[in-house]
Amino acid sequence: MFEQRKKRRQIEYQIRDVEDRIQRTADLEHVDMLALAVVNLRWEKERYHAALRQLDTDAWIERAKKHHLKVPSDEADYWQTIDIDQATKQTLLTTEGQHFIKTAIHEKRFRLIQQWGWLVASLVAILSLIVSIIAFLKK
């Protein structure tokens, strides 16, 4: 998790650097090379945004694996494919997929509490009975 935050900050810094380079190129007013430079820098910026989107998807998938959940890969509502360029396609988790993972984690935790809740409640009741008996005997 800490590595992902560090990587996210690095990518965001690189995006700001590309935006600054676009601005510097526009300020220099080299009209003959301006269009090509801006297109190349926007392509580079889009690559960094794609890396951020992939980082978010990887974080959600790791979260699902941590809780032993499997996101259906054949469910079209949970995944979207983005064309970065002609050769590169990116498969990302949609908001429905993120909601599926979040809901499944909450349900799993709720089932765990239901499964073990009676035991905890029984132990607390027994311990309180023991403490009250000890307090009564000390009087």
C-alpha positions as CSV (number, residue, x, y, z in Angstrom):
1,M,0.0,0.0,0.0
2,F,2.8,2.4,0.9
3,E,4.6,1.5,-2.4
4,Q,1.4,2.3,-4.3
5,R,1.1,5.7,-2.7
6,K,4.8,6.4,-3.5
7,K,4.3,5.2,-7.1
8,R,1.1,7.3,-7.4
9,R,3.0,10.5,-6.2
10,Q,5.8,9.8,-8.7
11,I,3.3,9.5,-11.6
12,E,1.4,12.6,-10.5
13,Y,4.8,14.5,-10.4
14,Q,5.6,13.2,-13.9
15,I,2.2,14.4,-15.2
16,R,2.8,17.9,-13.7
17,D,6.2,17.9,-15.4
18,V,4.6,17.1,-18.8
19,E,2.0,19.8,-18.3
20,D,4.9,22.3,-17.5
21,R,6.7,21.2,-20.6
22,I,3.5,21.8,-22.7
23,Q,3.2,25.2,-21.2
24,R,6.9,26.1,-21.9
25,T,6.6,24.9,-25.5
26,A,3.5,27.1,-26.0
27,D,5.3,30.0,-24.4
28,L,8.4,29.7,-26.7
29,E,6.0,30.1,-29.7
30,H,7.9,27.9,-32.2
31,V,5.0,27.7,-34.5
32,D,6.5,25.1,-36.8
33,M,7.2,22.6,-34.1
34,L,4.4,23.5,-31.6
35,A,1.8,21.1,-32.9
36,L,4.1,18.1,-33.0
37,A,5.5,18.8,-29.6
38,V,2.1,19.3,-28.0
39,V,0.8,16.0,-29.5
40,N,3.9,14.1,-28.3
41,L,3.6,15.6,-24.8
42,R,-0.2,14.9,-24.6
43,W,0.5,11.3,-25.7
44,E,3.1,11.0,-22.9
45,K,0.6,12.6,-20.4
46,E,-2.1,10.1,-21.5
47,R,0.4,7.2,-20.8
48,Y,0.9,8.5,-17.3
49,H,-2.9,8.8,-16.8
50,A,-3.2,5.2,-18.0
51,A,-0.6,4.1,-15.4
52,L,-2.6,5.8,-12.7
53,R,-5.8,4.1,-13.8
54,Q,-4.0,0.7,-13.8
55,L,-2.6,1.4,-10.4
56,D,-6.1,2.0,-9.1
57,T,-7.3,-1.2,-10.6
58,D,-4.4,-3.1,-9.2
59,A,-5.2,-1.8,-5.7
60,W,-8.8,-2.9,-6.0
61,I,-7.7,-6.4,-7.2
62,E,-5.2,-6.7,-4.3
63,R,-7.9,-5.7,-1.9
64,A,-10.2,-8.5,-3.3
65,K,-7.3,-11.0,-3.1
66,K,-6.6,-10.0,0.5
67,H,-10.2,-11.0,1.4
68,H,-10.2,-14.1,-0.8
69,L,-12.7,-12.7,-3.3
70,K,-12.8,-13.3,-7.0
71,V,-14.0,-10.6,-9.4
72,P,-15.8,-12.3,-12.3
73,S,-13.7,-11.8,-15.4
74,D,-16.5,-12.6,-17.8
75,E,-18.9,-9.9,-16.3
76,A,-19.0,-7.0,-18.8
77,D,-20.3,-4.6,-16.2
78,Y,-17.2,-4.9,-14.0
79,W,-14.6,-4.4,-16.7
80,Q,-13.9,-1.9,-19.4
81,T,-11.3,-1.9,-22.1
82,I,-9.5,1.3,-23.1
83,D,-7.5,1.7,-26.2
84,I,-4.3,3.6,-25.3
85,D,-3.0,3.4,-28.9
86,Q,-3.3,0.9,-31.7
87,A,-1.0,-1.6,-30.1
88,T,-1.9,-1.2,-26.4
89,K,-5.3,-1.9,-24.7
90,Q,-5.9,-1.5,-21.0
91,T,-8.5,-3.5,-19.0
92,L,-9.7,-1.6,-16.0
93,L,-12.2,-2.1,-13.2
94,T,-15.3,0.0,-13.5
95,T,-17.1,1.7,-10.7
96,E,-19.6,-1.3,-10.7
97,G,-16.7,-3.6,-10.2
98,Q,-15.3,-1.5,-7.4
99,H,-18.7,-1.5,-5.8
100,F,-18.9,-5.3,-6.2
101,I,-15.6,-5.7,-4.3
102,K,-16.6,-3.3,-1.6
103,T,-20.0,-4.9,-1.1
104,A,-18.5,-8.4,-1.1
105,I,-16.0,-7.4,1.6
106,H,-18.7,-5.9,3.8
107,E,-20.9,-9.0,3.4
108,K,-17.9,-11.3,4.3
109,R,-17.2,-9.2,7.4
110,F,-20.8,-9.3,8.4
111,R,-21.0,-13.1,8.0
112,L,-17.9,-13.4,10.2
113,I,-19.4,-11.3,12.9
114,Q,-22.6,-13.3,12.7
115,Q,-20.6,-16.6,12.9
116,W,-18.5,-15.6,15.9
117,G,-20.7,-13.0,17.6
118,W,-22.6,-15.5,19.8
119,L,-19.3,-16.8,21.1
120,V,-18.0,-13.4,22.0
121,A,-21.3,-12.5,23.6
122,S,-21.3,-15.7,25.7
123,L,-17.8,-15.2,26.8
124,V,-18.5,-11.6,27.9
125,A,-21.6,-12.7,29.8
126,I,-19.6,-15.5,31.6
127,L,-16.7,-13.1,32.4
128,S,-19.1,-10.5,33.8
129,L,-20.8,-13.3,35.9
130,I,-17.3,-14.4,37.3
131,V,-16.4,-10.8,38.1
132,S,-19.7,-10.2,39.9
133,I,-19.3,-13.4,41.9
134,I,-15.8,-12.4,42.9
135,A,-17.0,-8.9,43.9
136,F,-19.9,-10.5,45.9
137,L,-17.6,-12.9,47.7
138,K,-15.1,-10.2,48.7
139,K,-17.9,-8.3,50.6
